[in-house]
Amino acid sequence: MGTAIKTRIVKIGNSQGLRIPKTLLEQSGINSEVEIEVHGNHLIIRPVEQIRLGWDKAFAAMAEKHDDVVLDDVNTTEWDQIEWQW
């Protein structure tokens, strides 16, 4: 664990907040949205996980290579043929 830095809780409108020094933000990799969780008397602050990060570029690359087709064939059953109007 690194060096602890002492700071104060400040009033922000009707809420309260912390000013986090730039060096701590740089070291933690936090730069935008965060999740805050309470564990006993500790607050855990972590960056929000970037779900599907880079998927747009991956899909674009797949489309360029014509590798964006459905792999499964449509297998219909007798019920599908009788009950559904195609």
PDB file of N, CA, C and O in Angstrom:
ATOM      1  N   MET A   1       0.831  -1.178   0.000  1.00  0.00           N
ATOM      2  CA  MET A   1       0.000   0.000   0.000  1.00  0.00           C
ATOM      3  C   MET A   1       0.874   1.239   0.000  1.00  0.00           C
ATOM      4  O   MET A   1       1.956   1.246   0.587  1.00  0.00           O
ATOM      5  N   GLY A   2       0.402   2.291  -0.661  1.00  0.00           N
ATOM      6  CA  GLY A   2       1.189   3.508  -0.790  1.00  0.00           C
ATOM      7  C   GLY A   2       1.072   4.421   0.420  1.00  0.00           C
ATOM      8  O   GLY A   2       0.527   4.049   1.459  1.00  0.00           O
ATOM      9  N   THR A   3       1.592   5.606   0.255  1.00  0.00           N
ATOM     10  CA  THR A   3       1.565   6.617   1.303  1.00  0.00           C
ATOM     11  C   THR A   3       0.164   7.176   1.461  1.00  0.00           C
ATOM     12  O   THR A   3      -0.507   7.454   0.467  1.00  0.00           O
ATOM     13  N   ALA A   4      -0.284   7.345   2.694  1.00  0.00           N
ATOM     14  CA  ALA A   4      -1.602   7.915   2.965  1.00  0.00           C
ATOM     15  C   ALA A   4      -1.519   9.429   2.875  1.00  0.00           C
ATOM     16  O   ALA A   4      -0.545  10.039   3.316  1.00  0.00           O
ATOM     17  N   ILE A   5      -2.550  10.023   2.298  1.00  0.00           N
ATOM     18  CA  ILE A   5      -2.637  11.476   2.200  1.00  0.00           C
ATOM     19  C   ILE A   5      -3.860  11.917   2.986  1.00  0.00           C
ATOM     20  O   ILE A   5      -4.954  11.383   2.801  1.00  0.00           O
ATOM     21  N   LYS A   6      -3.670  12.895   3.864  1.00  0.00           N
ATOM     22  CA  LYS A   6      -4.763  13.386   4.688  1.00  0.00           C
ATOM     23  C   LYS A   6      -5.499  14.500   3.941  1.00  0.00           C
ATOM     24  O   LYS A   6      -4.872  15.388   3.363  1.00  0.00           O
ATOM     25  N   THR A   7      -6.839  14.445   3.958  1.00  0.00           N
ATOM     26  CA  THR A   7      -7.654  15.463   3.305  1.00  0.00           C
ATOM     27  C   THR A   7      -8.895  15.703   4.150  1.00  0.00           C
ATOM     28  O   THR A   7      -9.139  14.982   5.118  1.00  0.00           O
ATOM     29  N   ARG A   8      -9.676  16.707   3.791  1.00  0.00           N
ATOM     30  CA  ARG A   8     -10.885  17.032   4.545  1.00  0.00           C
ATOM     31  C   ARG A   8     -12.124  16.768   3.702  1.00  0.00           C
ATOM     32  O   ARG A   8     -12.088  16.825   2.473  1.00  0.00           O
ATOM     33  N   ILE A   9     -13.215  16.480   4.393  1.00  0.00           N
ATOM     34  CA  ILE A   9     -14.508  16.375   3.733  1.00  0.00           C
ATOM     35  C   ILE A   9     -15.031  17.793   3.570  1.00  0.00           C
ATOM     36  O   ILE A   9     -15.023  18.572   4.523  1.00  0.00           O
ATOM     37  N   VAL A  10     -15.487  18.133   2.363  1.00  0.00           N
ATOM     38  CA  VAL A  10     -15.946  19.493   2.072  1.00  0.00           C
ATOM     39  C   VAL A  10     -17.422  19.473   1.703  1.00  0.00           C
ATOM     40  O   VAL A  10     -17.938  18.473   1.202  1.00  0.00           O
ATOM     41  N   LYS A  11     -18.093  20.595   1.958  1.00  0.00           N
ATOM     42  CA  LYS A  11     -19.503  20.735   1.623  1.00  0.00           C
ATOM     43  C   LYS A  11     -19.620  21.050   0.130  1.00  0.00           C
ATOM     44  O   LYS A  11     -18.947  21.946  -0.379  1.00  0.00           O
ATOM     45  N   ILE A  12     -20.486  20.299  -0.567  1.00  0.00           N
ATOM     46  CA  ILE A  12     -20.760  20.520  -1.982  1.00  0.00           C
ATOM     47  C   ILE A  12     -22.281  20.568  -2.115  1.00  0.00           C
ATOM     48  O   ILE A  12     -22.931  19.528  -2.211  1.00  0.00           O
ATOM     49  N   GLY A  13     -22.841  21.765  -2.120  1.00  0.00           N
ATOM     50  CA  GLY A  13     -24.297  21.896  -2.142  1.00  0.00           C
ATOM     51  C   GLY A  13     -24.887  21.294  -0.887  1.00  0.00           C
ATOM     52  O   GLY A  13     -24.472  21.636   0.221  1.00  0.00           O
ATOM     53  N   ASN A  14     -25.857  20.396  -1.044  1.00  0.00           N
ATOM     54  CA  ASN A  14     -26.461  19.719   0.107  1.00  0.00           C
ATOM     55  C   ASN A  14     -25.723  18.441   0.463  1.00  0.00           C
ATOM     56  O   ASN A  14     -26.113  17.741   1.397  1.00  0.00           O
ATOM     57  N   SER A  15     -24.672  18.130  -0.263  1.00  0.00           N
ATOM     58  CA  SER A  15     -23.902  16.904  -0.032  1.00  0.00           C
ATOM     59  C   SER A  15     -22.537  17.243   0.532  1.00  0.00           C
ATOM     60  O   SER A  15     -22.237  18.401   0.826  1.00  0.00           O
ATOM     61  N   GLN A  16     -21.725  16.224   0.677  1.00  0.00           N
ATOM     62  CA  GLN A  16     -20.345  16.401   1.091  1.00  0.00           C
ATOM     63  C   GLN A  16     -19.473  15.588   0.146  1.00  0.00           C
ATOM     64  O   GLN A  16     -19.943  14.626  -0.461  1.00  0.00           O
ATOM     65  N   GLY A  17     -18.228  15.961   0.019  1.00  0.00           N
ATOM     66  CA  GLY A  17     -17.344  15.265  -0.906  1.00  0.00           C
ATOM     67  C   GLY A  17     -15.903  15.341  -0.481  1.00  0.00           C
ATOM     68  O   GLY A  17     -15.546  15.973   0.514  1.00  0.00           O
ATOM     69  N   LEU A  18     -15.088  14.676  -1.268  1.00  0.00           N
ATOM     70  CA  LEU A  18     -13.646  14.662  -1.049  1.00  0.00           C
ATOM     71  C   LEU A  18     -12.960  15.226  -2.267  1.00  0.00           C
ATOM     72  O   LEU A  18     -13.386  14.988  -3.397  1.00  0.00           O
ATOM     73  N   ARG A  19     -11.906  15.967  -2.042  1.00  0.00           N
ATOM     74  CA  ARG A  19     -11.036  16.373  -3.139  1.00  0.00           C
ATOM     75  C   ARG A  19      -9.914  15.355  -3.184  1.00  0.00           C
ATOM     76  O   ARG A  19      -9.164  15.190  -2.222  1.00  0.00           O
ATOM     77  N   ILE A  20      -9.811  14.679  -4.311  1.00  0.00           N
ATOM     78  CA  ILE A  20      -8.798  13.643  -4.447  1.00  0.00           C
ATOM     79  C   ILE A  20      -7.633  14.232  -5.239  1.00  0.00           C
ATOM     80  O   ILE A  20      -7.817  14.675  -6.373  1.00  0.00           O
ATOM     81  N   PRO A  21      -6.440  14.241  -4.650  1.00  0.00           N
ATOM     82  CA  PRO A  21      -5.285  14.811  -5.345  1.00  0.00           C
ATOM     83  C   PRO A  21      -5.031  14.131  -6.689  1.00  0.00           C
ATOM     84  O   PRO A  21      -5.245  12.928  -6.839  1.00  0.00           O
ATOM     85  N   LYS A  22      -4.578  14.911  -7.652  1.00  0.00           N
ATOM     86  CA  LYS A  22      -4.315  14.446  -9.009  1.00  0.00           C
ATOM     87  C   LYS A  22      -3.373  13.246  -9.019  1.00  0.00           C
ATOM     88  O   LYS A  22      -3.569  12.309  -9.793  1.00  0.00           O
ATOM     89  N   THR A  23      -2.357  13.269  -8.167  1.00  0.00           N
ATOM     90  CA  THR A  23      -1.393  12.162  -8.156  1.00  0.00           C
ATOM     91  C   THR A  23      -2.063  10.835  -7.783  1.00  0.00           C
ATOM     92  O   THR A  23      -1.718   9.789  -8.334  1.00  0.00           O
ATOM     93  N   LEU A  24      -3.013  10.877  -6.853  1.00  0.00           N
ATOM     94  CA  LEU A  24      -3.713   9.651  -6.481  1.00  0.00           C
ATOM     95  C   LEU A  24      -4.595   9.159  -7.621  1.00  0.00           C
ATOM     96  O   LEU A  24      -4.671   7.958  -7.878  1.00  0.00           O
ATOM     97  N   LEU A  25      -5.258  10.082  -8.303  1.00  0.00           N
ATOM     98  CA  LEU A  25      -6.092   9.694  -9.438  1.00  0.00           C
ATOM     99  C   LEU A  25      -5.241   9.081 -10.544  1.00  0.00           C
ATOM    100  O   LEU A  25      -5.630   8.081 -11.149  1.00  0.00           O
ATOM    101  N   GLU A  26      -4.090   9.672 -10.807  1.00  0.00           N
ATOM    102  CA  GLU A  26      -3.198   9.135 -11.842  1.00  0.00           C
ATOM    103  C   GLU A  26      -2.699   7.748 -11.468  1.00  0.00           C
ATOM    104  O   GLU A  26      -2.655   6.855 -12.314  1.00  0.00           O
ATOM    105  N   GLN A  27      -2.323   7.562 -10.205  1.00  0.00           N
ATOM    106  CA  GLN A  27      -1.810   6.269  -9.758  1.00  0.00           C
ATOM    107  C   GLN A  27      -2.889   5.194  -9.798  1.00  0.00           C
ATOM    108  O   GLN A  27      -2.590   4.028 -10.056  1.00  0.00           O
ATOM    109  N   SER A  28      -4.143   5.573  -9.545  1.00  0.00           N
ATOM    110  CA  SER A  28      -5.229   4.596  -9.483  1.00  0.00           C
ATOM    111  C   SER A  28      -5.829   4.291 -10.844  1.00  0.00           C
ATOM    112  O   SER A  28      -6.491   3.268 -11.017  1.00  0.00           O
ATOM    113  N   GLY A  29      -5.601   5.177 -11.819  1.00  0.00           N
ATOM    114  CA  GLY A  29      -6.205   4.988 -13.132  1.00  0.00           C
ATOM    115  C   GLY A  29      -7.647   5.460 -13.197  1.00  0.00           C
ATOM    116  O   GLY A  29      -8.329   5.232 -14.196  1.00  0.00           O
ATOM    117  N   ILE A  30      -8.116   6.112 -12.148  1.00  0.00           N
ATOM    118  CA  ILE A  30      -9.484   6.628 -12.124  1.00  0.00           C
ATOM    119  C   ILE A  30      -9.507   7.964 -12.848  1.00  0.00           C
ATOM    120  O   ILE A  30      -8.719   8.858 -12.538  1.00  0.00           O
ATOM    121  N   ASN A  31     -10.434   8.103 -13.837  1.00  0.00           N
ATOM    122  CA  ASN A  31     -10.486   9.376 -14.543  1.00  0.00           C
ATOM    123  C   ASN A  31     -11.905   9.837 -14.862  1.00  0.00           C
ATOM    124  O   ASN A  31     -12.081  10.954 -15.347  1.00  0.00           O
ATOM    125  N   SER A  32     -12.917   9.017 -14.608  1.00  0.00           N
ATOM    126  CA  SER A  32     -14.284   9.484 -14.883  1.00  0.00           C
ATOM    127  C   SER A  32     -15.248   8.882 -13.871  1.00  0.00           C
ATOM    128  O   SER A  32     -15.236   9.271 -12.703  1.00  0.00           O
ATOM    129  N   GLU A  33     -16.074   7.950 -14.295  1.00  0.00           N
ATOM    130  CA  GLU A  33     -17.075   7.378 -13.402  1.00  0.00           C
ATOM    131  C   GLU A  33     -16.446   6.402 -12.419  1.00  0.00           C
ATOM    132  O   GLU A  33     -15.500   5.687 -12.747  1.00  0.00           O
ATOM    133  N   VAL A  34     -16.994   6.389 -11.198  1.00  0.00           N
ATOM    134  CA  VAL A  34     -16.507   5.478 -10.170  1.00  0.00           C
ATOM    135  C   VAL A  34     -17.671   4.766  -9.495  1.00  0.00           C
ATOM    136  O   VAL A  34     -18.813   5.224  -9.544  1.00  0.00           O
ATOM    137  N   GLU A  35     -17.362   3.652  -8.874  1.00  0.00           N
ATOM    138  CA  GLU A  35     -18.285   2.956  -7.988  1.00  0.00           C
ATOM    139  C   GLU A  35     -17.749   3.157  -6.577  1.00  0.00           C
ATOM    140  O   GLU A  35     -16.542   3.103  -6.343  1.00  0.00           O
ATOM    141  N   ILE A  36     -18.670   3.390  -5.640  1.00  0.00           N
ATOM    142  CA  ILE A  36     -18.274   3.540  -4.236  1.00  0.00           C
ATOM    143  C   ILE A  36     -19.007   2.471  -3.445  1.00  0.00           C
ATOM    144  O   ILE A  36     -20.222   2.313  -3.568  1.00  0.00           O
ATOM    145  N   GLU A  37     -18.259   1.741  -2.634  1.00  0.00           N
ATOM    146  CA  GLU A  37     -18.818   0.646  -1.855  1.00  0.00           C
ATOM    147  C   GLU A  37     -18.370   0.801  -0.404  1.00  0.00           C
ATOM    148  O   GLU A  37     -17.251   1.241  -0.142  1.00  0.00           O
ATOM    149  N   VAL A  38     -19.233   0.444   0.527  1.00  0.00           N
ATOM    150  CA  VAL A  38     -18.917   0.533   1.943  1.00  0.00           C
ATOM    151  C   VAL A  38     -18.585  -0.858   2.474  1.00  0.00           C
ATOM    152  O   VAL A  38     -19.358  -1.799   2.291  1.00  0.00           O
ATOM    153  N   HIS A  39     -17.434  -0.984   3.131  1.00  0.00           N
ATOM    154  CA  HIS A  39     -17.032  -2.210   3.821  1.00  0.00           C
ATOM    155  C   HIS A  39     -16.670  -1.812   5.240  1.00  0.00           C
ATOM    156  O   HIS A  39     -15.594  -1.268   5.485  1.00  0.00           O
ATOM    157  N   GLY A  40     -17.567  -2.083   6.168  1.00  0.00           N
ATOM    158  CA  GLY A  40     -17.327  -1.676   7.553  1.00  0.00           C
ATOM    159  C   GLY A  40     -17.216  -0.166   7.630  1.00  0.00           C
ATOM    160  O   GLY A  40     -18.157   0.543   7.271  1.00  0.00           O
ATOM    161  N   ASN A  41     -16.074   0.339   8.096  1.00  0.00           N
ATOM    162  CA  ASN A  41     -15.861   1.783   8.153  1.00  0.00           C
ATOM    163  C   ASN A  41     -14.933   2.265   7.029  1.00  0.00           C
ATOM    164  O   ASN A  41     -14.294   3.311   7.149  1.00  0.00           O
ATOM    165  N   HIS A  42     -14.866   1.496   5.941  1.00  0.00           N
ATOM    166  CA  HIS A  42     -14.033   1.857   4.792  1.00  0.00           C
ATOM    167  C   HIS A  42     -14.905   2.138   3.575  1.00  0.00           C
ATOM    168  O   HIS A  42     -15.924   1.482   3.365  1.00  0.00           O
ATOM    169  N   LEU A  43     -14.500   3.109   2.787  1.00  0.00           N
ATOM    170  CA  LEU A  43     -15.106   3.356   1.482  1.00  0.00           C
ATOM    171  C   LEU A  43     -14.153   2.826   0.432  1.00  0.00           C
ATOM    172  O   LEU A  43     -12.968   3.160   0.441  1.00  0.00           O
ATOM    173  N   ILE A  44     -14.655   2.010  -0.464  1.00  0.00           N
ATOM    174  CA  ILE A  44     -13.867   1.483  -1.569  1.00  0.00           C
ATOM    175  C   ILE A  44     -14.303   2.250  -2.820  1.00  0.00           C
ATOM    176  O   ILE A  44     -15.476   2.213  -3.192  1.00  0.00           O
ATOM    177  N   ILE A  45     -13.376   2.937  -3.462  1.00  0.00           N
ATOM    178  CA  ILE A  45     -13.659   3.699  -4.680  1.00  0.00           C
ATOM    179  C   ILE A  45     -12.881   3.042  -5.810  1.00  0.00           C
ATOM    180  O   ILE A  45     -11.664   2.878  -5.723  1.00  0.00           O
ATOM    181  N   ARG A  46     -13.590   2.666  -6.870  1.00  0.00           N
ATOM    182  CA  ARG A  46     -12.928   2.029  -8.009  1.00  0.00           C
ATOM    183  C   ARG A  46     -13.556   2.528  -9.305  1.00  0.00           C
ATOM    184  O   ARG A  46     -14.716   2.939  -9.316  1.00  0.00           O
ATOM    185  N   PRO A  47     -12.794   2.493 -10.396  1.00  0.00           N
ATOM    186  CA  PRO A  47     -13.363   2.923 -11.676  1.00  0.00           C
ATOM    187  C   PRO A  47     -14.474   1.974 -12.111  1.00  0.00           C
ATOM    188  O   PRO A  47     -14.428   0.776 -11.829  1.00  0.00           O
ATOM    189  N   VAL A  48     -15.469   2.520 -12.800  1.00  0.00           N
ATOM    190  CA  VAL A  48     -16.543   1.696 -13.338  1.00  0.00           C
ATOM    191  C   VAL A  48     -15.957   0.828 -14.445  1.00  0.00           C
ATOM    192  O   VAL A  48     -15.244   1.316 -15.321  1.00  0.00           O
ATOM    193  N   GLU A  49     -16.265  -0.457 -14.394  1.00  0.00           N
ATOM    194  CA  GLU A  49     -15.757  -1.381 -15.404  1.00  0.00           C
ATOM    195  C   GLU A  49     -16.348  -1.018 -16.760  1.00  0.00           C
ATOM    196  O   GLU A  49     -17.559  -0.841 -16.897  1.00  0.00           O
ATOM    197  N   GLN A  50     -15.491  -0.912 -17.741  1.00  0.00           N
ATOM    198  CA  GLN A  50     -15.914  -0.577 -19.096  1.00  0.00           C
ATOM    199  C   GLN A  50     -16.359  -1.843 -19.816  1.00  0.00           C
ATOM    200  O   GLN A  50     -15.549  -2.525 -20.444  1.00  0.00           O
ATOM    201  N   ILE A  51     -17.638  -2.152 -19.722  1.00  0.00           N
ATOM    202  CA  ILE A  51     -18.185  -3.353 -20.338  1.00  0.00           C
ATOM    203  C   ILE A  51     -18.222  -3.176 -21.851  1.00  0.00           C
ATOM    204  O   ILE A  51     -18.606  -2.122 -22.356  1.00  0.00           O
ATOM    205  N   ARG A  52     -17.828  -4.193 -22.546  1.00  0.00           N
ATOM    206  CA  ARG A  52     -17.835  -4.223 -24.018  1.00  0.00           C
ATOM    207  C   ARG A  52     -16.932  -3.158 -24.629  1.00  0.00           C
ATOM    208  O   ARG A  52     -17.189  -2.679 -25.734  1.00  0.00           O
ATOM    209  N   LEU A  53     -15.894  -2.795 -23.922  1.00  0.00           N
ATOM    210  CA  LEU A  53     -14.948  -1.814 -24.425  1.00  0.00           C
ATOM    211  C   LEU A  53     -14.265  -2.362 -25.675  1.00  0.00           C
ATOM    212  O   LEU A  53     -13.682  -3.446 -25.642  1.00  0.00           O
ATOM    213  N   GLY A  54     -14.337  -1.621 -26.770  1.00  0.00           N
ATOM    214  CA  GLY A  54     -13.686  -2.022 -28.010  1.00  0.00           C
ATOM    215  C   GLY A  54     -14.523  -2.902 -28.912  1.00  0.00           C
ATOM    216  O   GLY A  54     -14.077  -3.282 -29.995  1.00  0.00           O
ATOM    217  N   TRP A  55     -15.752  -3.239 -28.477  1.00  0.00           N
ATOM    218  CA  TRP A  55     -16.594  -4.104 -29.301  1.00  0.00           C
ATOM    219  C   TRP A  55     -16.954  -3.437 -30.626  1.00  0.00           C
ATOM    220  O   TRP A  55     -17.039  -4.114 -31.650  1.00  0.00           O
ATOM    221  N   ASP A  56     -17.166  -2.122 -30.623  1.00  0.00           N
ATOM    222  CA  ASP A  56     -17.554  -1.436 -31.863  1.00  0.00           C
ATOM    223  C   ASP A  56     -16.473  -1.600 -32.936  1.00  0.00           C
ATOM    224  O   ASP A  56     -16.789  -1.837 -34.102  1.00  0.00           O
ATOM    225  N   LYS A  57     -15.218  -1.475 -32.552  1.00  0.00           N
ATOM    226  CA  LYS A  57     -14.117  -1.652 -33.507  1.00  0.00           C
ATOM    227  C   LYS A  57     -14.010  -3.103 -33.962  1.00  0.00           C
ATOM    228  O   LYS A  57     -13.744  -3.374 -35.133  1.00  0.00           O
ATOM    229  N   ALA A  58     -14.220  -4.041 -33.029  1.00  0.00           N
ATOM    230  CA  ALA A  58     -14.151  -5.461 -33.374  1.00  0.00           C
ATOM    231  C   ALA A  58     -15.254  -5.825 -34.357  1.00  0.00           C
ATOM    232  O   ALA A  58     -15.012  -6.567 -35.308  1.00  0.00           O
ATOM    233  N   PHE A  59     -16.456  -5.315 -34.142  1.00  0.00           N
ATOM    234  CA  PHE A  59     -17.565  -5.610 -35.056  1.00  0.00           C
ATOM    235  C   PHE A  59     -17.323  -4.983 -36.429  1.00  0.00           C
ATOM    236  O   PHE A  59     -17.638  -5.589 -37.453  1.00  0.00           O
ATOM    237  N   ALA A  60     -16.773  -3.792 -36.451  1.00  0.00           N
ATOM    238  CA  ALA A  60     -16.468  -3.142 -37.730  1.00  0.00           C
ATOM    239  C   ALA A  60     -15.430  -3.959 -38.507  1.00  0.00           C
ATOM    240  O   ALA A  60     -15.550  -4.125 -39.720  1.00  0.00           O
ATOM    241  N   ALA A  61     -14.423  -4.461 -37.811  1.00  0.00           N
ATOM    242  CA  ALA A  61     -13.396  -5.282 -38.458  1.00  0.00           C
ATOM    243  C   ALA A  61     -14.001  -6.584 -38.980  1.00  0.00           C
ATOM    244  O   ALA A  61     -13.647  -7.043 -40.065  1.00  0.00           O
ATOM    245  N   MET A  62     -14.912  -7.177 -38.210  1.00  0.00           N
ATOM    246  CA  MET A  62     -15.584  -8.405 -38.656  1.00  0.00           C
ATOM    247  C   MET A  62     -16.398  -8.132 -39.925  1.00  0.00           C
ATOM    248  O   MET A  62     -16.388  -8.934 -40.859  1.00  0.00           O
ATOM    249  N   ALA A  63     -17.096  -7.004 -39.952  1.00  0.00           N
ATOM    250  CA  ALA A  63     -17.925  -6.661 -41.114  1.00  0.00           C
ATOM    251  C   ALA A  63     -17.052  -6.469 -42.357  1.00  0.00           C
ATOM    252  O   ALA A  63     -17.434  -6.892 -43.448  1.00  0.00           O
ATOM    253  N   GLU A  64     -15.898  -5.843 -42.204  1.00  0.00           N
ATOM    254  CA  GLU A  64     -14.990  -5.642 -43.336  1.00  0.00           C
ATOM    255  C   GLU A  64     -14.513  -6.972 -43.917  1.00  0.00           C
ATOM    256  O   GLU A  64     -14.322  -7.096 -45.127  1.00  0.00           O
ATOM    257  N   LYS A  65     -14.324  -7.963 -43.045  1.00  0.00           N
ATOM    258  CA  LYS A  65     -13.846  -9.279 -43.478  1.00  0.00           C
ATOM    259  C   LYS A  65     -15.006 -10.217 -43.833  1.00  0.00           C
ATOM    260  O   LYS A  65     -14.790 -11.390 -44.136  1.00  0.00           O
ATOM    261  N   HIS A  66     -16.232  -9.695 -43.793  1.00  0.00           N
ATOM    262  CA  HIS A  66     -17.439 -10.499 -44.030  1.00  0.00           C
ATOM    263  C   HIS A  66     -17.485 -11.701 -43.095  1.00  0.00           C
ATOM    264  O   HIS A  66     -17.893 -12.797 -43.480  1.00  0.00           O
ATOM    265  N   ASP A  67     -17.058 -11.470 -41.864  1.00  0.00           N
ATOM    266  CA  ASP A  67     -17.039 -12.516 -40.843  1.00  0.00           C
ATOM    267  C   ASP A  67     -18.128 -12.250 -39.797  1.00  0.00           C
ATOM    268  O   ASP A  67     -17.998 -12.651 -38.641  1.00  0.00           O
ATOM    269  N   ASP A  68     -19.185 -11.581 -40.209  1.00  0.00           N
ATOM    270  CA  ASP A  68     -20.243 -11.217 -39.273  1.00  0.00           C
ATOM    271  C   ASP A  68     -21.564 -11.904 -39.626  1.00  0.00           C
ATOM    272  O   ASP A  68     -22.635 -11.307 -39.528  1.00  0.00           O
ATOM    273  N   VAL A  69     -21.467 -13.154 -40.033  1.00  0.00           N
ATOM    274  CA  VAL A  69     -22.665 -13.920 -40.380  1.00  0.00           C
ATOM    275  C   VAL A  69     -23.034 -14.837 -39.221  1.00  0.00           C
ATOM    276  O   VAL A  69     -22.189 -15.200 -38.403  1.00  0.00           O
ATOM    277  N   VAL A  70     -24.313 -15.203 -39.166  1.00  0.00           N
ATOM    278  CA  VAL A  70     -24.773 -16.126 -38.139  1.00  0.00           C
ATOM    279  C   VAL A  70     -24.240 -17.512 -38.464  1.00  0.00           C
ATOM    280  O   VAL A  70     -24.369 -17.976 -39.597  1.00  0.00           O
ATOM    281  N   LEU A  71     -23.651 -18.170 -37.493  1.00  0.00           N
ATOM    282  CA  LEU A  71     -23.031 -19.466 -37.723  1.00  0.00           C
ATOM    283  C   LEU A  71     -24.033 -20.612 -37.657  1.00  0.00           C
ATOM    284  O   LEU A  71     -23.810 -21.664 -38.257  1.00  0.00           O
ATOM    285  N   ASP A  72     -25.121 -20.422 -36.944  1.00  0.00           N
ATOM    286  CA  ASP A  72     -26.106 -21.488 -36.778  1.00  0.00           C
ATOM    287  C   ASP A  72     -27.100 -21.485 -37.930  1.00  0.00           C
ATOM    288  O   ASP A  72     -27.631 -20.438 -38.300  1.00  0.00           O
ATOM    289  N   ASP A  73     -27.348 -22.666 -38.495  1.00  0.00           N
ATOM    290  CA  ASP A  73     -28.415 -22.799 -39.476  1.00  0.00           C
ATOM    291  C   ASP A  73     -29.748 -22.781 -38.751  1.00  0.00           C
ATOM    292  O   ASP A  73     -29.838 -23.174 -37.588  1.00  0.00           O
ATOM    293  N   VAL A  74     -30.772 -22.326 -39.436  1.00  0.00           N
ATOM    294  CA  VAL A  74     -32.106 -22.346 -38.855  1.00  0.00           C
ATOM    295  C   VAL A  74     -32.661 -23.745 -39.053  1.00  0.00           C
ATOM    296  O   VAL A  74     -32.894 -24.175 -40.182  1.00  0.00           O
ATOM    297  N   ASN A  75     -32.869 -24.447 -37.961  1.00  0.00           N
ATOM    298  CA  ASN A  75     -33.427 -25.796 -38.009  1.00  0.00           C
ATOM    299  C   ASN A  75     -34.873 -25.732 -37.539  1.00  0.00           C
ATOM    300  O   ASN A  75     -35.141 -25.551 -36.351  1.00  0.00           O
ATOM    301  N   THR A  76     -35.777 -25.877 -38.453  1.00  0.00           N
ATOM    302  CA  THR A  76     -37.187 -25.823 -38.084  1.00  0.00           C
ATOM    303  C   THR A  76     -37.679 -27.221 -37.746  1.00  0.00           C
ATOM    304  O   THR A  76     -37.150 -28.223 -38.228  1.00  0.00           O
ATOM    305  N   THR A  77     -38.696 -27.262 -36.912  1.00  0.00           N
ATOM    306  CA  THR A  77     -39.315 -28.530 -36.535  1.00  0.00           C
ATOM    307  C   THR A  77     -40.658 -28.647 -37.235  1.00  0.00           C
ATOM    308  O   THR A  77     -41.115 -27.711 -37.891  1.00  0.00           O
ATOM    309  N   GLU A  78     -41.273 -29.792 -37.088  1.00  0.00           N
ATOM    310  CA  GLU A  78     -42.607 -30.001 -37.666  1.00  0.00           C
ATOM    311  C   GLU A  78     -43.585 -28.998 -37.074  1.00  0.00           C
ATOM    312  O   GLU A  78     -44.438 -28.462 -37.781  1.00  0.00           O
ATOM    313  N   TRP A  79     -43.464 -28.748 -35.787  1.00  0.00           N
ATOM    314  CA  TRP A  79     -44.339 -27.772 -35.120  1.00  0.00           C
ATOM    315  C   TRP A  79     -44.185 -26.397 -35.770  1.00  0.00           C
ATOM    316  O   TRP A  79     -45.174 -25.704 -36.008  1.00  0.00           O
ATOM    317  N   ASP A  80     -42.943 -26.009 -36.054  1.00  0.00           N
ATOM    318  CA  ASP A  80     -42.711 -24.723 -36.721  1.00  0.00           C
ATOM    319  C   ASP A  80     -43.421 -24.670 -38.065  1.00  0.00           C
ATOM    320  O   ASP A  80     -44.032 -23.659 -38.414  1.00  0.00           O
ATOM    321  N   GLN A  81     -43.341 -25.756 -38.815  1.00  0.00           N
ATOM    322  CA  GLN A  81     -43.939 -25.779 -40.145  1.00  0.00           C
ATOM    323  C   GLN A  81     -45.466 -25.703 -40.078  1.00  0.00           C
ATOM    324  O   GLN A  81     -46.090 -25.050 -40.915  1.00  0.00           O
ATOM    325  N   ILE A  82     -46.064 -26.360 -39.097  1.00  0.00           N
ATOM    326  CA  ILE A  82     -47.527 -26.406 -38.996  1.00  0.00           C
ATOM    327  C   ILE A  82     -48.084 -25.149 -38.344  1.00  0.00           C
ATOM    328  O   ILE A  82     -49.035 -24.560 -38.857  1.00  0.00           O
ATOM    329  N   GLU A  83     -47.505 -24.727 -37.219  1.00  0.00           N
ATOM    330  CA  GLU A  83     -48.092 -23.670 -36.396  1.00  0.00           C
ATOM    331  C   GLU A  83     -47.760 -22.254 -36.855  1.00  0.00           C
ATOM    332  O   GLU A  83     -48.550 -21.338 -36.629  1.00  0.00           O
ATOM    333  N   TRP A  84     -46.628 -22.059 -37.485  1.00  0.00           N
ATOM    334  CA  TRP A  84     -46.212 -20.715 -37.868  1.00  0.00           C
ATOM    335  C   TRP A  84     -46.536 -20.464 -39.335  1.00  0.00           C
ATOM    336  O   TRP A  84     -46.495 -21.368 -40.169  1.00  0.00           O
ATOM    337  N   GLN A  85     -46.850 -19.240 -39.612  1.00  0.00           N
ATOM    338  CA  GLN A  85     -47.021 -18.837 -40.999  1.00  0.00           C
ATOM    339  C   GLN A  85     -45.737 -18.131 -41.419  1.00  0.00           C
ATOM    340  O   GLN A  85     -45.402 -17.070 -40.892  1.00  0.00           O
ATOM    341  N   TRP A  86     -45.043 -18.708 -42.342  1.00  0.00           N
ATOM    342  CA  TRP A  86     -43.767 -18.158 -42.788  1.00  0.00           C
ATOM    343  C   TRP A  86     -43.939 -17.196 -43.901  1.00  0.00           C
ATOM    344  O   TRP A  86     -42.957 -16.641 -44.395  1.00  0.00           O
TER     345      TRP A  86
END
